[in-house]
Amino acid sequence: MPLGDGLVALEAHLDTRTVADLIAKTARWVDPETFRLLPLWYPEYARGAPLYNANWTVRRQSRNAATSEIRDKVEGNSWANKALTKALGLASAERPNWSCCHIWGIDDPSFVRPNLVVQDHRFFSCVGNMLLLPSPLKAFTDLMPDIKAMLRKCAAALYDWQCDHPELASVAPSAFERADYPEAWQGAAEGRIPGIVSLNADIRRRAEERKAKIAKDISEAGEYYPRDRVMQALDYWRIQL
């Protein structure tokens, strides 16, 4: 006998408002001031992009232990994770069981469609396009459209920015209006929601170091460094190095 949709079964016992409130109470957000200081931390990376060694001269590969097959490595989510970690003033070891969650992307619970938004260098490591969640809660943002819509409403107000990738052109603002939108997020436009990690001297230093490294790589990195895409991304965000 078919079980039916698992989300329907879950919602019979756990309503959307409860999930949204859990996220509102536990999420960690980049300070809007940090976002304005450096909205994009790793313009050289995007999901699915080929990976190279540190100076961008040799393609990175991996060998399958069982078959000895050699495959080219591609980016998953590691550099987006690093961007969010740095923008929150953390180290990876300081955030066990927390997951990086992209806010703007292609909504496809079946995970069949390519996510062209995070495959775009302008948006993959954008810290206004991410938040940090306790790992069990990330599944709700991946699979529940209402939760994703509420996150987008909050993020758009908090950062005064809405992703304008062409694949999201059909996402109407009305889709964000939910009666169970968390009360705690009503102050997002004024930068008043729980979980914001304030910009401090350490985060500012990290941002300046990142900009300096981007400038150095544009000038000195090897032949595979994606200069054109980096420059396009920097121009989009009006980032001055």
KESE-228987 format. One record per residue: residue number from 1; residue in one letter; x, y, z of N, C-alpha, C in turn. Coordinates in nm, 2 decimals, padded with zeros to 4 digits. Each point is the difference from the previous one (the first is absolute). Layout:
# KESE-228987
{NUM; a; {X; Y; Z}; {X; Y; Z}; {X; Y; Z}} ...
# end
This chain:
# KESE-228987
{1; m; {00.08; -00.12; 00.00}; {-00.08; 00.12; 00.00}; {00.09; 00.12; 00.00}} {2; p; {-00.03; 00.10; -00.09}; {00.09; 00.12; -00.01}; {-00.02; 00.08; 00.13}} {3; l; {00.11; 00.06; 00.04}; {00.00; 00.08; 00.13}; {-00.05; 00.14; -00.02}} {4; g; {00.01; 00.05; -00.13}; {-00.04; 00.14; -00.02}; {00.12; 00.09; 00.03}} {5; d; {-00.03; 00.13; -00.01}; {00.11; 00.10; 00.02}; {00.04; 00.01; 00.15}} {6; g; {00.13; -00.02; 00.02}; {00.05; 00.01; 00.13}; {-00.02; 00.13; 00.07}} {7; l; {00.01; 00.11; -00.08}; {-00.02; 00.13; 00.06}; {-00.14; 00.02; 00.05}} {8; v; {-00.10; -00.06; -00.07}; {-00.14; 00.01; 00.05}; {-00.01; -00.08; 00.13}} {9; a; {00.06; -00.11; 00.01}; {00.00; -00.08; 00.12}; {00.07; 00.08; 00.12}} {10; l; {00.11; 00.07; -00.03}; {00.06; 00.08; 00.10}; {-00.08; 00.11; 00.05}} {11; e; {-00.06; 00.07; -00.10}; {-00.08; 00.12; 00.03}; {-00.13; -00.03; 00.09}} {12; a; {-00.04; -00.13; 00.00}; {-00.11; -00.04; 00.08}; {00.04; 00.01; 00.15}} {13; h; {00.13; 00.00; 00.03}; {00.05; 00.00; 00.13}; {00.09; 00.13; 00.04}} {14; l; {00.05; 00.06; -00.11}; {00.09; 00.12; 00.02}; {-00.04; 00.10; -00.10}} {15; d; {-00.06; 00.11; 00.04}; {-00.05; 00.10; -00.09}; {00.11; 00.09; -00.04}} {16; t; {-00.03; 00.08; -00.11}; {00.10; 00.09; -00.06}; {00.04; 00.11; 00.10}} {17; r; {-00.09; 00.05; 00.08}; {00.03; 00.10; 00.09}; {00.10; -00.04; 00.10}} {18; t; {-00.01; -00.13; 00.05}; {00.10; -00.05; 00.10}; {00.13; -00.01; -00.06}} {19; v; {00.01; -00.05; -00.13}; {00.13; -00.01; -00.07}; {00.06; 00.14; -00.01}} {20; a; {-00.08; 00.09; -00.05}; {00.05; 00.14; -00.02}; {00.05; 00.06; 00.12}} {21; d; {-00.07; -00.02; 00.11}; {00.05; 00.05; 00.13}; {00.13; -00.06; 00.05}} {22; l; {00.01; -00.13; -00.02}; {00.13; -00.07; 00.03}; {00.11; 00.06; -00.07}} {23; i; {-00.02; 00.03; -00.13}; {00.11; 00.06; -00.08}; {00.03; 00.14; 00.04}} {24; a; {-00.11; 00.08; 00.03}; {00.02; 00.13; 00.04}; {00.08; 00.01; 00.13}} {25; k; {-00.02; -00.10; 00.09}; {00.07; 00.00; 00.13}; {00.14; -00.04; 00.00}} {26; t; {00.04; -00.08; -00.10}; {00.13; -00.07; 00.00}; {00.09; 00.05; -00.12}} {27; a; {-00.05; 00.06; -00.10}; {00.08; 00.04; -00.12}; {00.11; 00.10; 00.04}} {28; r; {00.11; 00.00; -00.07}; {00.10; 00.10; 00.01}; {00.02; 00.07; -00.13}} {29; w; {-00.01; 00.13; 00.00}; {00.00; 00.09; -00.12}; {00.12; 00.09; 00.00}} {30; v; {00.05; 00.02; -00.12}; {00.11; 00.10; -00.02}; {-00.06; 00.14; 00.03}} {31; d; {00.08; 00.08; 00.06}; {-00.04; 00.14; 00.03}; {-00.02; 00.07; -00.14}} {32; p; {-00.11; 00.08; -00.02}; {-00.01; 00.08; -00.12}; {00.12; 00.09; -00.02}} {33; e; {00.07; 00.05; 00.10}; {00.12; 00.08; -00.02}; {00.11; -00.09; -00.06}} {34; t; {00.01; -00.12; 00.04}; {00.10; -00.09; -00.06}; {-00.03; -00.03; -00.14}} {35; f; {-00.13; -00.02; -00.03}; {-00.05; -00.02; -00.14}; {00.04; 00.12; -00.09}} {36; r; {-00.02; 00.12; 00.06}; {00.04; 00.12; -00.08}; {00.15; 00.02; -00.02}} {37; l; {00.07; -00.04; 00.10}; {00.15; 00.00; 00.00}; {00.05; -00.09; -00.11}} {38; l; {-00.05; -00.12; -00.01}; {00.05; -00.10; -00.10}; {-00.12; -00.10; -00.02}} {39; p; {-00.08; 00.03; -00.10}; {-00.11; -00.09; -00.02}; {00.04; -00.14; -00.06}} {40; l; {00.11; 00.00; -00.08}; {00.04; -00.13; -00.06}; {00.14; -00.03; 00.04}} {41; w; {00.03; -00.11; 00.06}; {00.13; -00.03; 00.05}; {00.09; -00.09; -00.09}} {42; y; {-00.06; -00.08; -00.08}; {00.09; -00.09; -00.09}; {-00.06; 00.00; -00.14}} {43; p; {00.02; 00.11; -00.07}; {-00.06; 00.01; -00.14}; {00.06; -00.10; -00.10}} {44; e; {00.11; -00.06; 00.04}; {00.07; -00.10; -00.09}; {-00.07; -00.13; 00.00}} {45; y; {-00.10; -00.02; 00.10}; {-00.06; -00.13; 00.01}; {-00.15; 00.00; -00.03}} {46; a; {-00.05; -00.11; -00.04}; {-00.15; -00.02; -00.02}; {-00.02; -00.15; 00.01}} {47; r; {-00.12; -00.03; 00.04}; {-00.03; -00.15; 00.01}; {00.01; -00.07; -00.14}} {48; g; {00.07; -00.11; 00.01}; {00.02; -00.08; -00.13}; {00.12; 00.05; -00.08}} {49; a; {00.06; 00.11; 00.04}; {00.12; 00.05; -00.07}; {00.12; -00.09; 00.02}} {50; p; {00.09; -00.01; -00.10}; {00.12; -00.09; 00.02}; {00.09; 00.06; 00.10}} {51; l; {00.07; -00.09; 00.07}; {00.09; 00.04; 00.11}; {00.14; -00.02; -00.05}} {52; y; {00.09; 00.09; 00.05}; {00.14; 00.00; -00.04}; {00.09; 00.01; 00.13}} {53; n; {00.12; -00.02; -00.02}; {00.09; 00.02; 00.12}; {00.01; 00.14; 00.04}} {54; a; {00.08; 00.03; 00.10}; {00.00; 00.13; 00.07}; {00.03; 00.12; -00.10}} {55; n; {00.09; -00.02; -00.09}; {00.04; 00.10; -00.10}; {-00.07; -00.01; -00.13}} {56; w; {-00.10; -00.08; -00.01}; {-00.09; -00.01; -00.12}; {00.08; -00.04; -00.13}} {57; t; {00.09; -00.10; 00.02}; {00.08; -00.05; -00.11}; {-00.03; -00.15; -00.04}} {58; v; {-00.05; -00.07; 00.10}; {-00.02; -00.15; -00.02}; {-00.15; -00.03; 00.04}} {59; r; {-00.06; -00.08; -00.08}; {-00.14; -00.05; 00.03}; {00.01; -00.10; 00.11}} {60; r; {-00.09; 00.02; 00.10}; {-00.01; -00.10; 00.11}; {-00.08; -00.12; -00.04}} {61; q; {00.05; -00.12; 00.05}; {-00.07; -00.12; -00.04}; {00.00; -00.09; 00.12}} {62; s; {-00.09; -00.10; 00.00}; {-00.01; -00.10; 00.10}; {-00.01; -00.14; -00.06}} {63; r; {00.05; -00.10; 00.08}; {00.00; -00.14; -00.05}; {-00.10; -00.08; 00.08}} {64; n; {-00.09; -00.07; -00.06}; {-00.09; -00.09; 00.06}; {00.07; -00.12; 00.06}} {65; a; {-00.01; -00.02; 00.13}; {00.08; -00.10; 00.07}; {-00.04; -00.14; -00.05}} {66; a; {-00.13; -00.02; -00.04}; {-00.05; -00.13; -00.04}; {00.04; -00.03; -00.14}} {67; t; {-00.02; 00.10; -00.09}; {00.02; -00.03; -00.15}; {00.13; 00.06; -00.05}} {68; s; {00.07; 00.08; 00.07}; {00.12; 00.08; -00.04}; {-00.03; 00.10; -00.11}} {69; e; {-00.13; 00.02; -00.02}; {-00.04; 00.10; -00.10}; {00.04; 00.14; 00.05}} {70; i; {00.06; 00.08; -00.09}; {00.04; 00.14; 00.03}; {-00.11; 00.10; -00.06}} {71; r; {-00.04; 00.08; 00.09}; {-00.10; 00.10; -00.04}; {00.05; 00.14; 00.04}} {72; d; {-00.04; 00.10; -00.08}; {00.02; 00.14; 00.03}; {-00.08; 00.04; 00.12}} {73; k; {00.05; 00.08; 00.09}; {-00.07; 00.05; 00.11}; {-00.08; 00.13; -00.04}} {74; v; {-00.12; 00.02; 00.06}; {-00.07; 00.12; -00.02}; {-00.05; 00.05; 00.13}} {75; e; {-00.03; 00.13; 00.01}; {-00.04; 00.06; 00.12}; {-00.14; -00.04; 00.04}} {76; g; {-00.02; -00.04; 00.13}; {-00.13; -00.03; 00.05}; {-00.05; 00.12; 00.08}} {77; n; {00.03; 00.01; 00.13}; {-00.05; 00.11; 00.07}; {00.11; 00.06; 00.10}} {78; s; {00.12; -00.05; -00.02}; {00.10; 00.03; 00.10}; {00.04; 00.14; 00.01}} {79; w; {00.01; 00.07; -00.12}; {00.04; 00.14; 00.00}; {-00.11; 00.09; 00.04}} {80; a; {-00.12; -00.03; -00.02}; {-00.11; 00.07; 00.06}; {00.00; -00.01; 00.15}} {81; n; {00.02; -00.12; 00.05}; {00.02; -00.02; 00.14}; {00.11; 00.08; 00.06}} {82; k; {00.11; 00.01; -00.07}; {00.11; 00.08; 00.05}; {-00.03; 00.15; 00.01}} {83; a; {-00.07; 00.04; -00.10}; {-00.04; 00.14; -00.01}; {-00.09; 00.04; 00.12}} {84; l; {-00.10; -00.09; 00.03}; {-00.09; 00.03; 00.11}; {00.07; -00.01; 00.13}} {85; t; {00.08; -00.10; 00.01}; {00.08; -00.02; 00.13}; {00.08; 00.13; 00.03}} {86; k; {00.07; 00.05; -00.10}; {00.09; 00.12; 00.02}; {-00.09; 00.12; 00.03}} {87; a; {-00.11; 00.02; -00.07}; {-00.08; 00.11; 00.02}; {-00.07; 00.00; 00.13}} {88; l; {-00.01; -00.11; 00.06}; {-00.05; -00.01; 00.14}; {00.10; 00.00; 00.11}} {89; g; {00.13; 00.02; -00.05}; {00.11; 00.01; 00.10}; {00.03; -00.14; 00.07}} {90; l; {-00.03; -00.11; -00.07}; {00.02; -00.13; 00.06}; {00.12; -00.07; -00.07}} {91; a; {00.03; -00.12; 00.06}; {00.09; -00.10; -00.06}; {-00.09; -00.12; -00.02}} {92; s; {00.04; -00.09; -00.10}; {-00.08; -00.11; -00.02}; {-00.02; -00.09; 00.12}} {93; a; {00.10; -00.01; 00.08}; {-00.01; -00.09; 00.12}; {-00.10; 00.06; 00.11}} {94; e; {-00.03; 00.13; -00.02}; {-00.09; 00.06; 00.10}; {-00.15; -00.01; -00.04}} {95; r; {-00.03; -00.07; -00.10}; {-00.14; -00.01; -00.04}; {-00.04; -00.15; -00.03}} {96; p; {00.02; -00.09; 00.09}; {-00.04; -00.14; -00.02}; {-00.15; -00.01; -00.01}} {97; n; {-00.05; -00.08; -00.09}; {-00.14; -00.02; -00.02}; {-00.08; 00.12; -00.04}} {98; w; {00.07; 00.09; -00.07}; {-00.07; 00.12; -00.06}; {00.03; -00.01; -00.15}} {99; s; {-00.10; 00.03; -00.08}; {00.01; -00.01; -00.14}; {-00.03; 00.13; -00.07}} {100; c; {00.08; 00.02; -00.11}; {-00.02; 00.12; -00.09}; {-00.12; -00.02; -00.09}} {101; c; {-00.10; 00.09; 00.00}; {-00.12; -00.01; -00.07}; {-00.01; 00.12; -00.10}} {102; h; {00.00; -00.03; -00.13}; {-00.03; 00.10; -00.10}; {-00.15; 00.04; 00.00}} {103; i; {-00.02; 00.13; -00.01}; {-00.14; 00.05; 00.01}; {-00.06; 00.01; -00.14}} {104; w; {00.07; 00.05; -00.10}; {-00.04; 00.02; -00.13}; {00.05; -00.11; -00.09}} {105; g; {-00.08; -00.07; -00.07}; {00.04; -00.11; -00.09}; {-00.12; -00.05; -00.07}} {106; i; {00.02; -00.11; -00.08}; {-00.10; -00.06; -00.07}; {-00.08; -00.10; 00.10}} {107; d; {-00.13; 00.02; 00.00}; {-00.08; -00.08; 00.09}; {-00.04; -00.13; -00.07}} {108; d; {00.07; -00.11; 00.04}; {-00.03; -00.13; -00.06}; {00.02; -00.11; 00.11}} {109; p; {-00.10; -00.03; 00.07}; {00.01; -00.10; 00.11}; {00.06; -00.14; -00.05}} {110; s; {-00.02; -00.02; -00.13}; {00.05; -00.13; -00.06}; {00.15; 00.01; -00.02}} {111; f; {00.06; 00.12; 00.00}; {00.14; 00.02; -00.02}; {00.04; -00.05; -00.14}} {112; v; {-00.09; 00.01; -00.10}; {00.03; -00.04; -00.14}; {00.05; 00.12; -00.08}} {113; r; {-00.06; 00.11; 00.01}; {00.03; 00.12; -00.08}; {00.14; 00.06; 00.05}} {114; p; {00.08; 00.04; -00.09}; {00.13; 00.06; 00.04}; {-00.03; 00.14; 00.07}} {115; n; {00.07; 00.02; 00.10}; {-00.03; 00.13; 00.08}; {00.09; 00.11; -00.06}} {116; l; {-00.05; 00.06; -00.10}; {00.07; 00.10; -00.08}; {00.04; 00.12; 00.09}} {117; v; {-00.08; 00.03; 00.10}; {00.03; 00.12; 00.08}; {00.13; -00.02; 00.08}} {118; v; {00.02; -00.11; 00.06}; {00.13; -00.02; 00.07}; {00.11; -00.05; -00.09}} {119; q; {-00.03; -00.03; -00.12}; {00.10; -00.03; -00.10}; {00.05; 00.13; -00.06}} {120; d; {-00.05; 00.12; 00.04}; {00.04; 00.13; -00.04}; {00.10; 00.06; 00.10}} {121; h; {00.11; 00.04; -00.05}; {00.11; 00.05; 00.09}; {-00.05; 00.12; 00.08}} {122; r; {-00.10; 00.07; -00.05}; {-00.05; 00.12; 00.07}; {-00.07; -00.03; 00.13}} {123; f; {-00.05; -00.12; 00.01}; {-00.10; -00.03; 00.11}; {00.05; -00.12; 00.09}} {124; f; {00.09; -00.08; -00.05}; {00.04; -00.12; 00.08}; {00.05; 00.04; 00.14}} {125; s; {00.10; 00.09; 00.00}; {00.06; 00.03; 00.13}; {-00.05; 00.13; 00.06}} {126; c; {-00.11; 00.05; -00.05}; {-00.06; 00.12; 00.05}; {-00.06; -00.02; 00.14}} {127; v; {00.05; 00.08; 00.10}; {-00.04; -00.03; 00.14}; {-00.14; 00.06; 00.03}} {128; g; {-00.06; 00.07; -00.10}; {-00.14; 00.03; 00.02}; {-00.09; -00.11; -00.06}} {129; n; {00.06; -00.10; -00.05}; {-00.08; -00.11; -00.06}; {00.02; -00.13; 00.08}} {130; m; {00.04; 00.02; 00.13}; {00.03; -00.11; 00.09}; {-00.04; 00.03; 00.14}} {131; l; {-00.03; -00.11; 00.08}; {-00.01; 00.01; 00.14}; {00.05; -00.13; 00.06}} {132; l; {00.04; 00.00; 00.13}; {00.04; -00.12; 00.06}; {-00.11; -00.05; 00.09}} {133; l; {-00.03; -00.13; -00.02}; {-00.10; -00.07; 00.08}; {00.05; -00.12; 00.07}} {134; p; {-00.06; -00.04; 00.11}; {00.02; -00.13; 00.05}; {-00.03; -00.10; -00.10}} {135; s; {00.09; -00.10; -00.02}; {00.00; -00.09; -00.12}; {-00.14; -00.06; -00.02}} {136; p; {-00.07; -00.05; 00.11}; {-00.13; -00.07; -00.03}; {-00.10; 00.09; -00.06}} {137; l; {00.01; 00.13; 00.02}; {-00.10; 00.10; -00.06}; {00.02; 00.03; -00.14}} {138; k; {00.12; -00.03; -00.06}; {00.03; 00.03; -00.14}; {-00.10; -00.07; -00.09}} {139; a; {-00.04; -00.12; 00.03}; {-00.09; -00.08; -00.08}; {-00.13; 00.08; -00.02}} {140; f; {-00.05; 00.07; 00.10}; {-00.12; 00.08; -00.02}; {00.02; 00.10; -00.10}} {141; t; {00.11; 00.07; -00.01}; {00.02; 00.11; -00.09}; {00.02; -00.06; -00.14}} {142; d; {00.05; -00.12; -00.02}; {00.01; -00.07; -00.13}; {-00.13; -00.04; -00.05}} {143; l; {-00.09; -00.05; 00.08}; {-00.12; -00.07; -00.04}; {-00.13; 00.07; 00.02}} {144; m; {-00.01; 00.10; 00.08}; {-00.13; 00.07; 00.03}; {00.00; 00.13; -00.07}} {145; p; {-00.07; 00.02; -00.11}; {-00.01; 00.13; -00.07}; {-00.04; 00.11; 00.09}} {146; d; {-00.09; -00.02; 00.09}; {-00.05; 00.11; 00.09}; {00.12; 00.05; 00.08}} {147; i; {00.08; -00.09; 00.05}; {00.11; 00.04; 00.09}; {00.10; 00.08; -00.09}} {148; k; {00.03; -00.05; -00.12}; {00.09; 00.07; -00.09}; {-00.05; 00.14; -00.03}} {149; a; {-00.13; 00.02; -00.02}; {-00.06; 00.13; -00.03}; {00.02; 00.09; 00.11}} {150; m; {-00.02; -00.05; 00.13}; {00.02; 00.09; 00.11}; {00.14; 00.04; 00.02}} {151; l; {00.09; -00.09; -00.02}; {00.14; 00.04; 00.01}; {00.04; 00.10; -00.10}} {152; r; {-00.05; -00.01; -00.12}; {00.03; 00.10; -00.10}; {-00.06; 00.14; 00.03}} {153; k; {-00.12; 00.00; 00.06}; {-00.06; 00.12; 00.04}; {00.09; 00.07; 00.11}} {154; c; {00.04; -00.08; 00.09}; {00.08; 00.06; 00.11}; {00.14; 00.05; -00.05}} {155; a; {00.06; -00.08; -00.09}; {00.13; 00.03; -00.05}; {00.00; 00.13; -00.09}} {156; a; {-00.11; 00.01; -00.08}; {-00.01; 00.11; -00.09}; {-00.02; 00.13; 00.08}} {157; a; {-00.07; -00.01; 00.12}; {-00.02; 00.12; 00.08}; {00.13; 00.03; 00.08}} {158; l; {00.07; -00.10; 00.05}; {00.12; 00.01; 00.08}; {00.11; 00.07; -00.08}} {159; y; {00.02; -00.05; -00.13}; {00.11; 00.04; -00.08}; {-00.03; 00.10; -00.10}} {160; d; {-00.13; 00.03; -00.01}; {-00.05; 00.10; -00.11}; {00.05; -00.05; -00.14}} {161; w; {-00.01; -00.13; -00.02}; {00.04; -00.06; -00.12}; {-00.08; -00.13; -00.03}} {162; q; {-00.05; -00.01; -00.12}; {-00.07; -00.12; -00.05}; {00.08; -00.05; -00.12}} {163; c; {00.03; -00.13; 00.00}; {00.07; -00.06; -00.11}; {-00.07; 00.02; -00.13}} {164; d; {00.07; 00.05; -00.10}; {-00.06; 00.03; -00.13}; {00.04; -00.09; -00.11}} {165; h; {00.04; -00.12; 00.03}; {00.04; -00.10; -00.10}; {-00.12; -00.02; -00.09}} {166; p; {00.01; -00.01; -00.13}; {-00.11; -00.02; -00.09}; {-00.09; -00.12; 00.03}} {167; e; {00.06; -00.10; 00.06}; {-00.08; -00.12; 00.03}; {-00.10; 00.02; 00.12}} {168; l; {00.02; 00.12; 00.06}; {-00.09; 00.03; 00.11}; {-00.10; 00.11; -00.03}} {169; a; {-00.01; 00.03; -00.13}; {-00.09; 00.11; -00.05}; {-00.14; -00.03; 00.04}} {170; s; {-00.04; -00.12; 00.00}; {-00.14; -00.04; 00.03}; {-00.04; 00.00; 00.15}} {171; v; {00.10; 00.03; 00.08}; {-00.03; 00.00; 00.15}; {-00.05; 00.13; 00.03}} {172; a; {-00.13; 00.01; 00.02}; {-00.07; 00.13; 00.03}; {00.00; 00.03; 00.15}} {173; p; {00.01; 00.13; 00.03}; {00.01; 00.04; 00.14}; {-00.12; -00.06; 00.08}} {174; s; {-00.12; -00.01; -00.06}; {-00.12; -00.05; 00.07}; {00.02; -00.14; 00.05}} {175; a; {00.10; -00.08; -00.06}; {00.02; -00.13; 00.04}; {00.07; -00.01; 00.14}} {176; f; {00.05; 00.12; 00.05}; {00.06; 00.00; 00.13}; {-00.09; 00.03; 00.11}} {177; e; {-00.13; 00.04; -00.03}; {-00.09; 00.04; 00.11}; {-00.06; -00.12; 00.06}} {178; r; {00.03; -00.02; 00.13}; {-00.05; -00.12; 00.07}; {-00.06; 00.05; 00.14}} {179; a; {-00.11; -00.05; 00.03}; {-00.06; 00.04; 00.13}; {00.09; -00.05; 00.12}} {180; d; {00.07; -00.11; -00.02}; {00.08; -00.05; 00.11}; {00.15; 00.04; -00.01}} {181; y; {00.02; 00.12; -00.07}; {00.14; 00.06; 00.00}; {00.04; 00.03; 00.14}} {182; p; {00.12; -00.04; 00.05}; {00.03; 00.02; 00.14}; {00.00; 00.15; 00.04}} {183; e; {-00.06; 00.02; 00.12}; {00.00; 00.13; 00.05}; {00.14; 00.06; 00.03}} {184; a; {00.09; -00.09; 00.03}; {00.14; 00.04; 00.03}; {00.07; 00.06; -00.13}} {185; w; {-00.06; -00.02; -00.12}; {00.07; 00.05; -00.12}; {-00.07; 00.13; -00.05}} {186; q; {-00.10; 00.05; 00.08}; {-00.06; 00.12; -00.05}; {00.09; 00.12; 00.00}} {187; g; {00.11; 00.00; 00.07}; {00.09; 00.11; 00.01}; {00.12; -00.02; -00.10}} {188; a; {-00.01; -00.08; -00.10}; {00.11; -00.03; -00.08}; {00.05; 00.12; -00.08}} {189; a; {-00.09; 00.09; -00.04}; {00.04; 00.11; -00.08}; {00.08; 00.10; 00.08}} {190; e; {-00.02; 00.00; 00.13}; {00.08; 00.08; 00.09}; {00.12; -00.07; 00.06}} {191; g; {00.03; -00.12; -00.05}; {00.11; -00.08; 00.05}; {-00.02; -00.06; 00.14}} {192; r; {-00.13; -00.02; 00.04}; {-00.03; -00.05; 00.13}; {-00.07; -00.13; 00.00}} {193; i; {00.08; -00.11; -00.02}; {-00.05; -00.13; 00.01}; {00.10; -00.08; 00.09}} {194; p; {-00.05; -00.11; 00.06}; {00.09; -00.09; 00.08}; {00.11; -00.06; -00.09}} {195; g; {00.12; -00.02; 00.06}; {00.10; -00.08; -00.07}; {00.10; 00.08; -00.08}} {196; i; {-00.01; 00.13; -00.01}; {00.09; 00.08; -00.08}; {00.14; 00.00; 00.07}} {197; v; {00.10; -00.03; -00.07}; {00.14; 00.00; 00.05}; {00.06; 00.14; -00.04}} {198; s; {00.01; 00.09; 00.10}; {00.05; 00.13; -00.03}; {00.13; 00.01; -00.07}} {199; l; {00.02; 00.09; -00.09}; {00.13; 00.03; -00.06}; {00.09; 00.05; 00.11}} {200; n; {00.12; -00.06; 00.01}; {00.10; 00.04; 00.10}; {00.14; 00.01; -00.07}} {201; a; {00.10; 00.04; 00.07}; {00.13; 00.02; -00.05}; {00.06; -00.13; -00.07}} {202; d; {-00.03; -00.11; 00.06}; {00.05; -00.13; -00.06}; {-00.07; -00.03; -00.14}} {203; i; {-00.13; 00.02; 00.00}; {-00.07; -00.02; -00.13}; {00.05; 00.10; -00.10}} {204; r; {00.01; 00.12; 00.04}; {00.05; 00.11; -00.10}; {00.14; -00.04; -00.05}} {205; r; {00.09; -00.05; 00.09}; {00.13; -00.04; -00.05}; {-00.01; -00.11; -00.10}} {206; r; {-00.08; -00.10; 00.03}; {-00.02; -00.11; -00.09}; {-00.05; 00.05; -00.14}} {207; a; {-00.09; 00.09; 00.00}; {-00.05; 00.05; -00.13}; {00.11; 00.08; -00.08}} {208; e; {00.08; 00.08; 00.07}; {00.11; 00.07; -00.06}; {00.10; -00.10; -00.06}} {209; e; {00.03; -00.10; 00.08}; {00.10; -00.10; -00.05}; {-00.06; -00.08; -00.12}} {210; r; {-00.13; -00.02; 00.00}; {-00.06; -00.07; -00.12}; {00.01; 00.09; -00.12}} {211; k; {-00.03; 00.12; 00.01}; {00.01; 00.10; -00.11}; {00.14; 00.00; -00.05}} {212; a; {00.10; 00.01; 00.09}; {00.14; 00.00; -00.04}; {00.04; -00.12; -00.08}} {213; k; {-00.05; -00.12; 00.05}; {00.03; -00.13; -00.07}; {-00.06; 00.00; -00.14}} {214; i; {-00.12; 00.05; -00.01}; {-00.07; 00.00; -00.14}; {00.08; 00.09; -00.09}} {215; a; {00.04; 00.11; 00.05}; {00.08; 00.09; -00.09}; {00.14; -00.06; -00.04}} {216; k; {00.06; -00.07; 00.09}; {00.13; -00.07; -00.03}; {-00.03; -00.11; -00.10}} {217; d; {-00.10; -00.08; 00.02}; {-00.03; -00.11; -00.09}; {-00.03; 00.05; -00.14}} {218; i; {-00.08; 00.11; -00.02}; {-00.02; 00.05; -00.13}; {00.13; 00.04; -00.07}} {219; s; {00.09; 00.04; 00.07}; {00.13; 00.04; -00.05}; {00.10; -00.11; -00.02}} {220; e; {00.00; -00.10; 00.09}; {00.10; -00.10; 00.00}; {-00.04; -00.14; -00.02}} {221; a; {-00.12; -00.04; 00.02}; {-00.04; -00.14; 00.00}; {00.02; -00.06; -00.14}} {222; g; {00.00; -00.13; -00.01}; {00.03; -00.07; -00.12}; {-00.11; 00.01; -00.11}} {223; e; {00.03; -00.08; -00.10}; {-00.08; 00.02; -00.12}; {-00.15; -00.04; 00.01}} {224; y; {-00.03; -00.09; 00.10}; {-00.14; -00.04; 00.02}; {-00.08; 00.08; 00.09}} {225; y; {00.06; 00.11; 00.06}; {-00.08; 00.09; 00.08}; {-00.10; 00.07; -00.08}} {226; p; {-00.13; -00.01; 00.04}; {-00.11; 00.05; -00.09}; {-00.01; 00.15; 00.01}} {227; r; {00.09; 00.07; -00.05}; {00.01; 00.15; 00.01}; {-00.13; 00.07; -00.05}} {228; d; {-00.04; -00.04; -00.12}; {-00.12; 00.06; -00.05}; {-00.12; -00.01; 00.09}} {229; r; {-00.03; -00.12; 00.05}; {-00.11; -00.01; 00.09}; {00.02; 00.07; 00.13}} {230; v; {00.12; 00.00; 00.05}; {00.03; 00.08; 00.12}; {-00.03; 00.15; -00.02}} {231; m; {00.05; 00.05; -00.11}; {-00.01; 00.14; -00.03}; {-00.15; 00.04; -00.02}} {232; q; {-00.08; -00.09; -00.06}; {-00.14; 00.02; -00.02}; {-00.07; 00.00; 00.14}} {233; a; {00.04; -00.09; 00.08}; {-00.07; -00.01; 00.13}; {00.04; 00.13; 00.09}} {234; l; {00.12; 00.04; 00.00}; {00.04; 00.12; 00.07}; {-00.07; 00.12; -00.05}} {235; d; {-00.02; 00.01; -00.13}; {-00.07; 00.11; -00.06}; {-00.14; 00.00; 00.04}} {236; y; {-00.07; -00.12; 00.00}; {-00.14; -00.01; 00.04}; {-00.02; 00.06; 00.14}} {237; w; {00.09; -00.03; 00.09}; {-00.01; 00.04; 00.14}; {00.07; 00.14; 00.03}} {238; r; {00.07; 00.05; -00.11}; {00.07; 00.13; 00.02}; {00.10; -00.01; 00.11}} {239; i; {00.07; -00.11; 00.00}; {00.11; -00.02; 00.10}; {00.13; 00.07; -00.04}} {240; q; {00.05; 00.08; 00.08}; {00.13; 00.07; -00.03}; {00.11; -00.07; 00.08}} {241; l; {00.10; -00.05; -00.08}; {00.11; -00.07; 00.07}; {00.11; 00.10; 00.04}} 
# end
